[in-house]
């Protein structure tokens, strides 16, 4: 069982968020914690968003989630293992 913290950065939420949400729903069984936020200090038109995830599961499943999210335009993924 692997324990990973993942940051998902979305450059244009109105475009990418629905697909990101669909992918995260698919992998909901390995998501232990999720925190999403965006910076309102840049004004109402700010399209940037961030999601922090704590993942717990098999390495292959976490790697597949990473690949699916990273394949999306406007989405960046960074993670670190807590093992």
Phi, psi and omega in degrees: 000124180259149179237117187227140169257127182237136173250128178245121181250124182248119183282333179218092187302319185296334180269312190269335188302318180300320179289319176301315180300318180298317179295315180297324177297319178300325183257021183302334181290342178252001178268113180271328184211141179220133177224120180244142179204162173219161186268104178283349180291343179271004178103167184294339182273002179297123183257001182277144177214156178228146175229129173255133181234141166252120184250141176223114181175191180290143182303320182297321181289319178295319178297321180294319176300314179301315180297317181295318180291318182294335181286346182280138171295148176074008181235132175240145182230132174228143178212162176219142181273140178259008179284000000 
